[in-house]
Amino acid sequence: MSRIGKLPINVPAGVTITVSKENVVTVKGPLGELKQQLHPDIQVNQENDTLLVTRPNDEKQIRAMHGLYRSLVNNMVIGVSTGFTIKQEVVGVGYKAEAVGQELTMSLGFSHEILFEIPAEVKVEAKTEKRANPIITLTSNDKQLIGQVAAKIRSLRKPEPYKGKGIKFVNEVLRKKAGKSASAK
């Protein structure tokens, strides 16, 4: 069996889970509601405060989906109970980030400012303190969506390998290259 798929999912207090006849799992909690369509062969069984994701047979495709859907449902439960947060750092002289509503305005060394529209499900906050790099904080209950938005923001100016200028995740370790060395005469 799948090592991930057979693990039970703990459901915290305040979170309700319903499975429809069309195999759509709906998770409701204090931070919102999420839905996920499951494959018809994957079943979700609820016993008290735990969920078990089961599969009918050991076909290769069914085995592959078993762990996937367990992880998706687990991320939904975590999302509606505690939520997800991603922090990104804007590194570079003159690089700026400002959030106004759902619009992120960034100055990343190009000839123009970049306006990035954030989806309504994701909350964005940009902080700039003196003598520190601007920090962009994204919060949401949908792990997949917040990861996609963070990856898109990072792709606007990836960290370059010589000085590390660009947009990076806060705890990301960058491998820097050595520049040109002075020639010996």
TIRO-2110 file (N, C-alpha, C; in Angstrom, 1 decimal):
// TIRO-2110
0.8, -1.2, 0.0, N, 1, A
0.0, 0.0, 0.0, CA, 1, A
0.9, 1.2, 0.0, C, 1, A
0.3, 2.3, -0.4, N, 2, A
0.9, 3.6, -0.4, CA, 2, A
1.2, 4.0, 1.1, C, 2, A
2.4, 4.4, 1.3, N, 3, A
2.8, 4.8, 2.7, CA, 3, A
2.0, 6.1, 3.1, C, 3, A
1.9, 7.0, 2.1, N, 4, A
1.2, 8.3, 2.4, CA, 4, A
-0.3, 8.0, 2.4, C, 4, A
-0.8, 7.2, 1.5, N, 5, A
-2.3, 7.0, 1.4, CA, 5, A
-2.9, 6.3, 2.5, C, 5, A
-2.2, 5.4, 3.2, N, 6, A
-2.8, 4.7, 4.3, CA, 6, A
-2.8, 5.4, 5.6, C, 6, A
-2.1, 6.6, 5.7, N, 7, A
-2.1, 7.3, 6.9, CA, 7, A
-3.4, 8.0, 7.2, C, 7, A
-3.9, 7.9, 8.4, N, 8, A
-5.2, 8.6, 8.7, CA, 8, A
-5.0, 10.1, 8.8, C, 8, A
-6.1, 10.8, 8.5, N, 9, A
-6.1, 12.3, 8.5, CA, 9, A
-6.9, 12.7, 9.8, C, 9, A
-6.2, 13.4, 10.7, N, 10, A
-6.9, 13.9, 11.9, CA, 10, A
-7.7, 15.1, 11.6, C, 10, A
-9.0, 15.1, 12.0, N, 11, A
-9.9, 16.3, 11.7, CA, 11, A
-10.0, 17.1, 13.0, C, 11, A
-9.5, 18.3, 13.0, N, 12, A
-9.6, 19.1, 14.2, CA, 12, A
-11.0, 19.6, 14.5, C, 12, A
-11.3, 20.0, 15.7, N, 13, A
-12.6, 20.5, 16.1, CA, 13, A
-13.0, 21.7, 15.3, C, 13, A
-14.2, 21.8, 14.9, N, 14, A
-14.6, 23.0, 14.1, CA, 14, A
-14.6, 22.8, 12.6, C, 14, A
-14.0, 21.6, 12.2, N, 15, A
-13.9, 21.3, 10.7, CA, 15, A
-14.9, 20.2, 10.4, C, 15, A
-15.8, 20.4, 9.4, N, 16, A
-16.7, 19.4, 9.0, CA, 16, A
-16.4, 19.0, 7.6, C, 16, A
-16.6, 17.7, 7.3, N, 17, A
-16.2, 17.1, 6.0, CA, 17, A
-17.5, 16.4, 5.5, C, 17, A
-17.8, 16.6, 4.2, N, 18, A
-18.9, 15.9, 3.6, CA, 18, A
-18.5, 15.4, 2.3, C, 18, A
-18.9, 14.2, 1.9, N, 19, A
-18.6, 13.6, 0.7, CA, 19, A
-19.9, 13.3, -0.1, C, 19, A
-20.0, 13.9, -1.3, N, 20, A
-21.3, 13.8, -2.1, CA, 20, A
-21.3, 12.5, -2.8, C, 20, A
-22.4, 12.2, -3.5, N, 21, A
-22.5, 11.0, -4.3, CA, 21, A
-21.6, 11.0, -5.5, C, 21, A
-21.3, 12.3, -6.0, N, 22, A
-20.4, 12.4, -7.2, CA, 22, A
-18.9, 12.4, -6.8, C, 22, A
-18.6, 12.0, -5.5, N, 23, A
-17.3, 11.9, -4.9, CA, 23, A
-16.6, 13.2, -4.9, C, 23, A
-17.3, 14.2, -4.5, N, 24, A
-16.8, 15.6, -4.2, CA, 24, A
-16.6, 15.8, -2.7, C, 24, A
-15.4, 16.0, -2.3, N, 25, A
-15.1, 16.2, -0.8, CA, 25, A
-15.2, 17.7, -0.6, C, 25, A
-16.1, 18.1, 0.4, N, 26, A
-16.2, 19.5, 0.8, CA, 26, A
-15.7, 19.6, 2.3, C, 26, A
-14.8, 20.5, 2.5, N, 27, A
-14.2, 20.7, 3.8, CA, 27, A
-14.5, 22.1, 4.3, C, 27, A
-15.2, 22.3, 5.4, N, 28, A
-15.6, 23.6, 5.9, CA, 28, A
-14.9, 23.8, 7.3, C, 28, A
-14.4, 25.0, 7.5, N, 29, A
-13.8, 25.3, 8.7, CA, 29, A
-13.8, 26.8, 9.0, C, 29, A
-13.1, 27.2, 10.1, N, 30, A
-13.1, 28.6, 10.5, CA, 30, A
-12.6, 29.5, 9.4, C, 30, A
-11.7, 29.0, 8.5, N, 31, A
-11.0, 29.9, 7.5, CA, 31, A
-11.6, 29.8, 6.2, C, 31, A
-12.7, 29.1, 6.0, N, 32, A
-13.4, 29.0, 4.7, CA, 32, A
-13.8, 27.6, 4.3, C, 32, A
-14.1, 27.4, 3.0, N, 33, A
-14.6, 26.2, 2.5, CA, 33, A
-13.8, 25.8, 1.3, C, 33, A
-13.4, 24.5, 1.1, N, 34, A
-12.7, 24.0, 0.0, CA, 34, A
-13.4, 22.8, -0.6, C, 34, A
-13.3, 22.6, -1.9, N, 35, A
-13.9, 21.4, -2.5, CA, 35, A
-12.8, 20.7, -3.4, C, 35, A
-12.9, 19.4, -3.5, N, 36, A
-12.0, 18.6, -4.4, CA, 36, A
-12.8, 17.5, -5.0, C, 36, A
-12.7, 17.3, -6.3, N, 37, A
-13.3, 16.2, -7.0, CA, 37, A
-12.4, 15.0, -6.9, C, 37, A
-12.8, 13.9, -6.4, N, 38, A
-12.0, 12.7, -6.3, CA, 38, A
-12.3, 11.7, -7.4, C, 38, A
-11.3, 10.9, -7.7, N, 39, A
-11.5, 9.8, -8.7, CA, 39, A
-12.6, 8.9, -8.2, C, 39, A
-13.4, 8.3, -9.1, N, 40, A
-14.5, 7.5, -8.7, CA, 40, A
-14.1, 6.2, -7.9, C, 40, A
-12.8, 5.7, -8.1, N, 41, A
-12.4, 4.5, -7.4, CA, 41, A
-11.9, 4.8, -6.0, C, 41, A
-11.5, 6.1, -5.7, N, 42, A
-11.0, 6.4, -4.4, CA, 42, A
-12.1, 6.8, -3.4, C, 42, A
-12.1, 6.1, -2.2, N, 43, A
-13.2, 6.3, -1.3, CA, 43, A
-12.6, 7.0, 0.0, C, 43, A
-13.5, 7.9, 0.6, N, 44, A
-13.1, 8.6, 1.8, CA, 44, A
-14.1, 8.1, 2.9, C, 44, A
-13.6, 7.5, 4.0, N, 45, A
-14.4, 7.1, 5.1, CA, 45, A
-14.1, 7.9, 6.3, C, 45, A
-15.2, 8.3, 7.0, N, 46, A
-15.0, 9.2, 8.2, CA, 46, A
-15.4, 8.3, 9.4, C, 46, A
-14.5, 8.3, 10.4, N, 47, A
-14.7, 7.6, 11.7, CA, 47, A
-14.4, 8.6, 12.8, C, 47, A
-15.4, 9.1, 13.5, N, 48, A
-15.2, 10.0, 14.6, CA, 48, A
-14.4, 11.2, 14.1, C, 48, A
-13.2, 11.4, 14.6, N, 49, A
-12.4, 12.6, 14.2, CA, 49, A
-11.2, 12.2, 13.3, C, 49, A
-11.3, 11.1, 12.5, N, 50, A
-10.3, 10.7, 11.6, CA, 50, A
-10.9, 10.4, 10.2, C, 50, A
-10.1, 10.6, 9.2, N, 51, A
-10.5, 10.2, 7.8, CA, 51, A
-9.6, 9.2, 7.3, C, 51, A
-10.1, 8.2, 6.6, N, 52, A
-9.3, 7.2, 5.9, CA, 52, A
-9.6, 7.3, 4.4, C, 52, A
-8.5, 7.3, 3.6, N, 53, A
-8.7, 7.3, 2.1, CA, 53, A
-8.3, 5.9, 1.7, C, 53, A
-9.2, 5.2, 1.0, N, 54, A
-9.0, 3.8, 0.6, CA, 54, A
-9.1, 3.7, -0.9, C, 54, A
-8.5, 2.5, -1.4, N, 55, A
-8.6, 2.2, -2.8, CA, 55, A
-9.1, 0.8, -3.0, C, 55, A
-9.7, 0.5, -4.1, N, 56, A
-10.3, -0.9, -4.2, CA, 56, A
-9.3, -2.0, -4.7, C, 56, A
-8.2, -1.6, -5.4, N, 57, A
-7.3, -2.6, -5.9, CA, 57, A
-5.9, -2.0, -6.0, C, 57, A
-5.0, -2.8, -6.6, N, 58, A
-3.6, -2.4, -6.7, CA, 58, A
-3.1, -2.1, -8.1, C, 58, A
-4.0, -1.6, -8.9, N, 59, A
-3.6, -1.2, -10.2, CA, 59, A
-2.7, 0.0, -10.1, C, 59, A
-1.8, 0.1, -11.1, N, 60, A
-0.7, 1.1, -11.0, CA, 60, A
-1.3, 2.6, -10.9, C, 60, A
-2.3, 2.9, -11.7, N, 61, A
-2.9, 4.2, -11.7, CA, 61, A
-3.6, 4.5, -10.4, C, 61, A
-4.3, 3.5, -9.9, N, 62, A
-5.1, 3.7, -8.6, CA, 62, A
-4.1, 3.9, -7.5, C, 62, A
-3.0, 3.1, -7.5, N, 63, A
-2.0, 3.3, -6.4, CA, 63, A
-1.4, 4.7, -6.4, C, 63, A
-1.2, 5.2, -7.7, N, 64, A
-0.6, 6.5, -7.8, CA, 64, A
-1.6, 7.6, -7.3, C, 64, A
-2.8, 7.4, -7.5, N, 65, A
-3.8, 8.4, -7.1, CA, 65, A
-4.1, 8.3, -5.6, C, 65, A
-3.9, 7.2, -5.0, N, 66, A
-4.2, 7.0, -3.6, CA, 66, A
-3.5, 8.0, -2.7, C, 66, A
-2.2, 8.1, -2.8, N, 67, A
-1.4, 9.0, -1.9, CA, 67, A
-1.7, 10.5, -2.3, C, 67, A
-1.9, 10.7, -3.6, N, 68, A
-2.2, 12.1, -4.1, CA, 68, A
-3.5, 12.6, -3.5, C, 68, A
-4.6, 11.9, -3.5, N, 69, A
-5.8, 12.4, -3.0, CA, 69, A
-5.8, 12.5, -1.5, C, 69, A
-5.1, 11.6, -0.8, N, 70, A
-4.9, 11.7, 0.6, CA, 70, A
-4.2, 13.0, 1.0, C, 70, A
-3.2, 13.3, 0.3, N, 71, A
-2.4, 14.6, 0.5, CA, 71, A
-3.3, 15.8, 0.2, C, 71, A
-4.1, 15.7, -0.9, N, 72, A
-4.9, 16.9, -1.2, CA, 72, A
-6.0, 17.1, -0.1, C, 72, A
-6.6, 16.0, 0.3, N, 73, A
-7.6, 16.2, 1.4, CA, 73, A
-7.0, 16.7, 2.7, C, 73, A
-5.8, 16.1, 3.0, N, 74, A
-5.1, 16.6, 4.2, CA, 74, A
-4.8, 18.1, 4.2, C, 74, A
-4.3, 18.5, 3.0, N, 75, A
-4.0, 20.0, 2.8, CA, 75, A
-5.2, 20.8, 2.9, C, 75, A
-6.4, 20.3, 2.5, N, 76, A
-7.6, 21.0, 2.6, CA, 76, A
-8.0, 21.2, 4.1, C, 76, A
-7.8, 20.1, 4.9, N, 77, A
-8.2, 20.1, 6.3, CA, 77, A
-7.3, 21.1, 7.0, C, 77, A
-6.0, 21.1, 6.7, N, 78, A
-5.0, 22.0, 7.4, CA, 78, A
-5.3, 23.4, 7.0, C, 78, A
-5.7, 23.6, 5.7, N, 79, A
-5.9, 25.0, 5.2, CA, 79, A
-7.1, 25.6, 5.8, C, 79, A
-8.2, 24.9, 6.0, N, 80, A
-9.4, 25.5, 6.6, CA, 80, A
-9.3, 25.7, 8.1, C, 80, A
-8.4, 25.0, 8.7, N, 81, A
-8.2, 25.1, 10.2, CA, 81, A
-7.1, 26.1, 10.6, C, 81, A
-5.9, 26.0, 10.0, N, 82, A
-4.8, 26.9, 10.3, CA, 82, A
-4.4, 27.8, 9.2, C, 82, A
-4.5, 27.4, 8.0, N, 83, A
-4.1, 28.2, 6.8, CA, 83, A
-2.7, 28.0, 6.5, C, 83, A
-2.2, 28.6, 5.4, N, 84, A
-0.9, 28.5, 4.9, CA, 84, A
-0.3, 29.9, 4.7, C, 84, A
1.0, 30.1, 5.0, N, 85, A
1.7, 31.4, 4.8, CA, 85, A
3.0, 31.2, 4.0, C, 85, A
3.2, 32.0, 3.1, N, 86, A
4.5, 32.0, 2.3, CA, 86, A
5.1, 33.4, 2.4, C, 86, A
6.4, 33.5, 2.8, N, 87, A
7.0, 34.8, 2.8, CA, 87, A
8.1, 34.8, 1.8, C, 87, A
8.2, 36.0, 1.0, N, 88, A
9.2, 36.1, 0.0, CA, 88, A
9.9, 37.4, 0.3, C, 88, A
11.2, 37.4, 0.0, N, 89, A
12.1, 38.6, 0.2, CA, 89, A
12.5, 39.2, -1.1, C, 89, A
12.4, 40.5, -1.3, N, 90, A
12.9, 41.2, -2.5, CA, 90, A
14.2, 41.8, -2.2, C, 90, A
15.3, 41.2, -2.8, N, 91, A
16.7, 41.5, -2.6, CA, 91, A
17.2, 42.3, -3.7, C, 91, A
17.7, 43.5, -3.5, N, 92, A
18.4, 44.3, -4.5, CA, 92, A
18.3, 45.8, -4.2, C, 92, A
19.3, 46.6, -4.6, N, 93, A
19.3, 48.0, -4.3, CA, 93, A
18.2, 48.6, -5.2, C, 93, A
17.3, 49.4, -4.5, N, 94, A
16.2, 50.0, -5.3, CA, 94, A
15.0, 49.2, -5.6, C, 94, A
15.0, 47.9, -5.2, N, 95, A
13.9, 47.0, -5.4, CA, 95, A
12.8, 47.3, -4.3, C, 95, A
11.6, 47.4, -4.7, N, 96, A
10.5, 47.8, -3.8, CA, 96, A
9.3, 46.9, -4.1, C, 96, A
8.5, 46.8, -3.1, N, 97, A
7.2, 46.0, -3.2, CA, 97, A
6.2, 46.7, -2.3, C, 97, A
5.0, 47.0, -2.9, N, 98, A
3.9, 47.6, -2.1, CA, 98, A
2.6, 46.9, -2.5, C, 98, A
1.8, 46.7, -1.4, N, 99, A
0.5, 46.0, -1.6, CA, 99, A
-0.6, 47.0, -1.3, C, 99, A
-1.5, 47.2, -2.3, N, 100, A
-2.7, 48.0, -2.1, CA, 100, A
-3.9, 47.2, -2.5, C, 100, A
-4.7, 46.7, -1.5, N, 101, A
-5.8, 45.8, -1.7, CA, 101, A
-5.3, 44.5, -2.3, C, 101, A
-5.7, 44.1, -3.4, N, 102, A
-5.3, 42.8, -4.0, CA, 102, A
-4.3, 43.1, -5.2, C, 102, A
-3.7, 44.2, -5.2, N, 103, A
-2.7, 44.6, -6.2, CA, 103, A
-1.4, 44.8, -5.6, C, 103, A
-0.4, 44.1, -6.2, N, 104, A
1.0, 44.1, -5.7, CA, 104, A
1.8, 44.9, -6.7, C, 104, A
2.4, 46.0, -6.3, N, 105, A
3.2, 46.9, -7.2, CA, 105, A
4.7, 46.7, -6.8, C, 105, A
5.5, 46.3, -7.8, N, 106, A
6.9, 46.0, -7.5, CA, 106, A
7.8, 46.8, -8.5, C, 106, A
8.9, 47.2, -8.0, N, 107, A
9.9, 47.9, -8.7, CA, 107, A
11.1, 46.9, -8.6, C, 107, A
11.5, 46.3, -9.8, N, 108, A
12.5, 45.2, -9.8, CA, 108, A
13.6, 45.4, -10.7, C, 108, A
14.0, 46.7, -10.9, N, 109, A
15.1, 47.0, -11.7, CA, 109, A
14.8, 47.1, -13.2, C, 109, A
13.6, 47.0, -13.6, N, 110, A
13.2, 47.2, -15.0, CA, 110, A
12.9, 48.7, -15.2, C, 110, A
12.6, 49.0, -16.5, N, 111, A
12.3, 50.4, -16.8, CA, 111, A
10.9, 50.8, -16.3, C, 111, A
10.1, 49.9, -15.9, N, 112, A
8.8, 50.1, -15.5, CA, 112, A
8.4, 49.3, -14.2, C, 112, A
7.4, 49.8, -13.6, N, 113, A
6.9, 49.0, -12.4, CA, 113, A
6.0, 47.9, -12.8, C, 113, A
6.0, 46.8, -12.1, N, 114, A
5.2, 45.6, -12.4, CA, 114, A
4.0, 45.6, -11.5, C, 114, A
2.8, 45.6, -12.1, N, 115, A
1.5, 45.5, -11.3, CA, 115, A
1.1, 44.0, -11.4, C, 115, A
0.9, 43.4, -10.2, N, 116, A
0.6, 42.0, -10.2, CA, 116, A
-0.8, 41.8, -9.5, C, 116, A
-1.8, 41.3, -10.1, N, 117, A
-3.1, 41.1, -9.5, CA, 117, A
-3.2, 39.8, -8.8, C, 117, A
-3.5, 39.9, -7.5, N, 118, A
-3.5, 38.7, -6.6, CA, 118, A
-5.0, 38.2, -6.6, C, 118, A
-5.2, 36.9, -6.7, N, 119, A
-6.5, 36.3, -6.6, CA, 119, A
-7.2, 36.7, -5.3, C, 119, A
-8.5, 36.7, -5.3, N, 120, A
-9.3, 37.1, -4.1, CA, 120, A
-9.1, 36.1, -2.9, C, 120, A
-8.8, 34.9, -3.2, N, 121, A
-8.6, 33.9, -2.1, CA, 121, A
-7.3, 34.0, -1.3, C, 121, A
-6.4, 34.8, -1.9, N, 122, A
-5.1, 35.0, -1.3, CA, 122, A
-5.0, 36.4, -0.7, C, 122, A
-4.5, 36.5, 0.5, N, 123, A
-4.3, 37.9, 1.1, CA, 123, A
-2.8, 38.2, 1.0, C, 123, A
-2.5, 39.4, 0.6, N, 124, A
-1.1, 39.8, 0.4, CA, 124, A
-0.8, 41.0, 1.3, C, 124, A
0.4, 41.0, 1.8, N, 125, A
0.9, 42.1, 2.6, CA, 125, A
2.4, 42.3, 2.3, C, 125, A
2.8, 43.6, 2.1, N, 126, A
4.2, 43.9, 1.8, CA, 126, A
4.7, 44.9, 2.9, C, 126, A
5.8, 44.5, 3.6, N, 127, A
6.4, 45.3, 4.6, CA, 127, A
7.8, 45.7, 4.2, C, 127, A
8.1, 47.0, 4.4, N, 128, A
9.4, 47.5, 4.1, CA, 128, A
9.9, 48.2, 5.4, C, 128, A
10.9, 47.7, 6.0, N, 129, A
11.5, 48.4, 7.2, CA, 129, A
12.8, 49.0, 6.8, C, 129, A
13.2, 50.0, 7.5, N, 130, A
14.5, 50.7, 7.2, CA, 130, A
15.6, 49.7, 7.3, C, 130, A
16.5, 49.8, 6.3, N, 131, A
17.7, 49.0, 6.2, CA, 131, A
17.5, 47.5, 6.1, C, 131, A
16.3, 47.1, 5.6, N, 132, A
15.9, 45.7, 5.4, CA, 132, A
15.3, 45.6, 4.1, C, 132, A
15.3, 44.4, 3.6, N, 133, A
14.7, 44.1, 2.3, CA, 133, A
13.2, 44.0, 2.5, C, 133, A
12.4, 44.4, 1.5, N, 134, A
11.0, 44.3, 1.5, CA, 134, A
10.6, 42.8, 1.6, C, 134, A
9.5, 42.5, 2.5, N, 135, A
9.0, 41.1, 2.6, CA, 135, A
7.6, 41.1, 2.1, C, 135, A
7.3, 40.2, 1.2, N, 136, A
5.9, 39.9, 0.7, CA, 136, A
5.4, 38.7, 1.5, C, 136, A
4.2, 38.9, 2.1, N, 137, A
3.6, 37.8, 2.9, CA, 137, A
2.3, 37.4, 2.2, C, 137, A
2.2, 36.2, 1.8, N, 138, A
1.0, 35.6, 1.2, CA, 138, A
0.3, 34.7, 2.2, C, 138, A
-1.0, 34.8, 2.4, N, 139, A
-1.7, 33.9, 3.3, CA, 139, A
-3.0, 33.4, 2.6, C, 139, A
-3.3, 32.1, 2.7, N, 140, A
-4.5, 31.6, 2.1, CA, 140, A
-4.8, 30.2, 2.8, C, 140, A
-6.0, 29.7, 2.5, N, 141, A
-6.4, 28.4, 3.0, CA, 141, A
-6.2, 27.3, 1.9, C, 141, A
-5.9, 27.8, 0.7, N, 142, A
-5.6, 26.8, -0.5, CA, 142, A
-4.2, 26.7, -0.8, C, 142, A
-3.5, 25.6, -0.4, N, 143, A
-2.1, 25.4, -0.6, CA, 143, A
-1.7, 25.5, -2.0, C, 143, A
-2.4, 24.9, -2.9, N, 144, A
-2.1, 24.8, -4.3, CA, 144, A
-2.1, 26.2, -4.9, C, 144, A
-3.1, 27.0, -4.6, N, 145, A
-3.2, 28.4, -5.2, CA, 145, A
-2.1, 29.3, -4.6, C, 145, A
-1.9, 29.2, -3.3, N, 146, A
-0.8, 30.1, -2.8, CA, 146, A
0.5, 29.8, -3.3, C, 146, A
0.8, 28.5, -3.5, N, 147, A
2.1, 28.1, -4.1, CA, 147, A
2.2, 28.6, -5.5, C, 147, A
1.1, 28.5, -6.3, N, 148, A
1.2, 29.0, -7.7, CA, 148, A
1.4, 30.5, -7.7, C, 148, A
0.7, 31.2, -6.9, N, 149, A
0.9, 32.7, -6.9, CA, 149, A
2.3, 33.0, -6.5, C, 149, A
2.9, 32.3, -5.4, N, 150, A
4.2, 32.6, -5.0, CA, 150, A
5.3, 32.3, -6.1, C, 150, A
5.0, 31.2, -6.8, N, 151, A
5.9, 30.9, -7.9, CA, 151, A
5.9, 31.9, -9.0, C, 151, A
4.7, 32.4, -9.3, N, 152, A
4.5, 33.4, -10.4, CA, 152, A
5.2, 34.7, -10.0, C, 152, A
5.1, 35.1, -8.7, N, 153, A
5.8, 36.3, -8.2, CA, 153, A
7.3, 36.1, -8.3, C, 153, A
7.8, 35.0, -7.9, N, 154, A
9.2, 34.7, -8.0, CA, 154, A
9.7, 34.7, -9.4, C, 154, A
8.9, 34.3, -10.4, N, 155, A
9.4, 34.2, -11.8, CA, 155, A
9.5, 35.6, -12.4, C, 155, A
9.0, 36.6, -11.8, N, 156, A
9.1, 38.0, -12.3, CA, 156, A
10.6, 38.4, -12.3, C, 156, A
11.3, 38.0, -11.2, N, 157, A
12.7, 38.3, -11.2, CA, 157, A
13.4, 37.3, -10.2, C, 157, A
13.8, 36.1, -10.9, N, 158, A
14.5, 35.1, -10.1, CA, 158, A
15.8, 35.6, -9.6, C, 158, A
16.2, 35.1, -8.4, N, 159, A
17.5, 35.5, -7.9, CA, 159, A
18.7, 35.1, -8.8, C, 159, A
19.5, 36.1, -9.1, N, 160, A
20.6, 35.8, -10.0, CA, 160, A
21.8, 35.1, -9.2, C, 160, A
22.6, 34.3, -9.8, N, 161, A
23.6, 33.5, -9.1, CA, 161, A
24.8, 34.2, -8.6, C, 161, A
25.1, 35.5, -9.0, N, 162, A
26.3, 36.2, -8.6, CA, 162, A
26.1, 37.0, -7.3, C, 162, A
25.1, 37.8, -7.3, N, 163, A
24.8, 38.7, -6.1, CA, 163, A
23.6, 38.3, -5.3, C, 163, A
22.7, 37.4, -5.9, N, 164, A
21.5, 37.0, -5.3, CA, 164, A
20.4, 38.0, -5.4, C, 164, A
20.5, 39.0, -6.3, N, 165, A
19.4, 40.0, -6.5, CA, 165, A
18.2, 39.3, -7.1, C, 165, A
17.0, 39.6, -6.6, N, 166, A
15.8, 39.1, -7.1, CA, 166, A
14.8, 38.8, -6.0, C, 166, A
13.8, 38.0, -6.3, N, 167, A
12.8, 37.6, -5.4, CA, 167, A
13.1, 36.2, -4.9, C, 167, A
13.2, 36.0, -3.6, N, 168, A
13.5, 34.6, -3.1, CA, 168, A
12.6, 34.4, -1.9, C, 168, A
12.4, 33.1, -1.6, N, 169, A
11.7, 32.7, -0.4, CA, 169, A
12.6, 33.1, 0.8, C, 169, A
11.9, 33.4, 2.0, N, 170, A
12.7, 33.9, 3.1, CA, 170, A
13.8, 33.0, 3.6, C, 170, A
13.5, 31.7, 3.7, N, 171, A
14.5, 30.8, 4.2, CA, 171, A
15.3, 30.0, 3.1, C, 171, A
15.2, 30.5, 1.9, N, 172, A
15.8, 29.8, 0.8, CA, 172, A
17.3, 30.1, 0.8, C, 172, A
18.1, 29.0, 0.6, N, 173, A
19.5, 29.2, 0.5, CA, 173, A
19.9, 29.2, -0.9, C, 173, A
20.6, 30.2, -1.3, N, 174, A
21.0, 30.4, -2.7, CA, 174, A
22.5, 29.9, -2.9, C, 174, A
22.8, 29.2, -3.9, N, 175, A
24.2, 28.9, -4.2, CA, 175, A
24.7, 30.0, -5.1, C, 175, A
25.7, 30.7, -4.6, N, 176, A
26.3, 31.8, -5.4, CA, 176, A
27.5, 31.3, -6.1, C, 176, A
27.7, 31.9, -7.3, N, 177, A
28.9, 31.6, -8.1, CA, 177, A
29.9, 32.6, -7.8, C, 177, A
31.2, 32.2, -8.1, N, 178, A
32.3, 33.1, -8.0, CA, 178, A
32.3, 33.9, -9.2, C, 178, A
32.6, 35.2, -9.1, N, 179, A
32.8, 36.1, -10.3, CA, 179, A
34.1, 35.9, -11.0, C, 179, A
34.3, 36.7, -11.9, N, 180, A
35.6, 36.6, -12.6, CA, 180, A
36.8, 36.9, -11.7, C, 180, A
37.8, 36.1, -11.7, N, 181, A
38.9, 36.4, -10.8, CA, 181, A
39.9, 37.2, -11.5, C, 181, A
40.7, 38.0, -10.8, N, 182, A
41.7, 38.9, -11.4, CA, 182, A
42.8, 38.0, -11.9, C, 182, A
43.3, 38.4, -13.1, N, 183, A
44.3, 37.6, -13.7, CA, 183, A
45.7, 37.9, -13.1, C, 183, A
46.4, 36.9, -12.9, N, 184, A
47.8, 37.0, -12.3, CA, 184, A
48.8, 37.4, -13.4, C, 184, A
49.6, 38.4, -13.1, N, 185, A
50.6, 38.9, -14.0, CA, 185, A
51.9, 38.5, -13.6, C, 185, A
END
